[in-house]
Amino acid sequence: MLGLKFACLFCLVQCLNTIPAPAWSVSHPLLVAHPDPHHAPPHPPLEKKLPRKCHTDYTQVVSKECHTEYSNVCHTETKQKYKTEHIEECQDLTKKVCSPTTREVEDQDCHPVYEEKCTTETQHSYDLDYETKCHPVHKKICHATVSYGYGHHGRRKRSASGGYAPHCEVITKDVCEKIPVKTPKYIEVPVCSKVPRYTCVPITKSVPDTICEDETYQKCAQVPHQIVLDVPIEVCSDVPHEVCEDVTKTVPTTTS
């Protein structure tokens, strides 16, 4: 249907091209267009021509039709991956190993010997003496005077208040006593004490000691290491490409 429309359109264009153009429309170098319509040249008479008859022919034309197709294309790429592996590593170390022992040393065996040593000290002392001291003591002694009288019952004693005063006298007597008297004095007193004196003799004795020696040993540990691995990976993608094929088509042509 599309080819038929195209053929009709082509035929119409060919027919229009066969119609002659009017004589006044041909450009001439001596003719100049005038804008005033009253002075315009008169139109030449048109010649009548019969239209040409056209007919359509169909021819077969070979053309190429192309379209895009996608194909899966793969290739191998190398990708690096890291892997951790533990490797045992050892090193030689030194440590001190100590053990108890004894060693001989020179010494002295000493013991004390006590000796008596005396010194003289001055001490304060007293001499005790007694001396006799006397002092007078006065003593009053009274003697009563007694008178006798006669009464109805014969002889009786008359009281002192009856008018007779007592006879008194003072007697002085020396009273003596011994009183201690301290007389200070300084005396030299020997003071003795035992002072130690050490007597020593040389001896040899064993004392505890420690002996140490260096001992070599190995210490191992698992040390992590990173290893690089090349891993092949297949990478695929859709690649477009154009596919063309020959197609025979019927094309209309117009002839007059």
RAQUIKA-V898335 format. One line per field, one symbol per residue. psi: psi as a letter, one per 30 degrees, with the letter a starting at -180 (. if undefined). A space follows every 10 residues. Layout:
psi=???
//
This chain:
psi=eeeeeeeeee eeeeeeffkk lleffkkkff kkkkfkffgk lkklkkkkkk kkkklklklk kklkkklklk kjkklklkkk lkkkkkkkkl kklklkjkkk allklkakjk kkkkkkkklk kkkklkkjlk kkkkkkkkkk kkkkkkkklk afgbklkklf ggfkkljllk kkkkkklkkk kkjklklkkk kklkkkkkkk kklklkkklk kkkkkklkkl ljkkkkkkkj kkkkkkljkk lkkklkkkkj kkkkk.
//
